[in-house]
Amino acid sequence: MPRKMTDQEWEAQNGSLSPGEATARGLCWQCSGKGANYTAFGGVQRKVRCGTCKGDGKARR
């Protein structure tokens, strides 16, 4: 069984692109094209669909 990620590892899955960089690449500025945002607190880890791109990861104009 794989080990559970720490909260920090879980949140590290969020994109690292700046909003301008993501948009220049045609990706959503909010999720860096991943289609979701990762959040964790106290061992509760959640993956939330990006509301800006509706989960497809594409830039909106």
C-alpha positions in Angstrom: 0.0 0.0 0.0 1.5 3.4 -1.0 2.1 5.8 1.8 -0.2 8.8 2.3 1.2 12.1 1.2 1.9 14.8 3.8 -0.3 17.9 3.6 2.7 19.8 2.1 3.3 17.2 -0.6 -0.4 17.2 -1.4 -0.5 21.0 -1.8 2.7 20.9 -3.8 0.7 19.4 -6.7 -0.8 22.8 -7.4 0.7 24.5 -10.4 3.8 26.6 -10.1 3.3 28.9 -13.1 2.6 32.6 -12.6 -0.7 33.8 -14.0 1.0 35.5 -16.9 3.0 32.4 -17.8 0.0 30.1 -17.6 -2.1 32.4 -19.8 0.8 32.7 -22.4 0.8 28.9 -22.7 -3.0 28.8 -23.1 -3.5 27.3 -19.7 -5.9 28.4 -16.9 -4.2 31.0 -14.6 -5.9 29.6 -11.5 -4.8 26.0 -11.7 -1.9 26.2 -14.1 -3.7 23.9 -16.5 -4.2 21.0 -14.0 -8.0 21.4 -13.9 -8.0 21.2 -10.1 -6.6 22.8 -6.9 -5.2 20.8 -4.0 -5.8 21.8 -0.4 -5.1 20.1 2.9 -5.4 20.8 6.5 -4.9 18.5 9.5 -4.5 15.5 7.3 -7.7 16.1 5.4 -6.7 16.3 1.7 -9.1 17.6 -0.9 -8.9 17.9 -4.7 -11.3 20.7 -5.9 -12.3 21.2 -9.5 -11.1 24.6 -10.7 -14.0 27.0 -10.9 -12.2 29.3 -13.4 -11.7 26.7 -16.2 -14.4 24.3 -15.0 -11.8 21.5 -14.8 -10.5 21.5 -18.4 -7.3 23.5 -17.7 -7.7 25.8 -20.6 -7.3 29.6 -20.5 -10.5 31.7 -20.7 -10.8 35.1 -22.2 
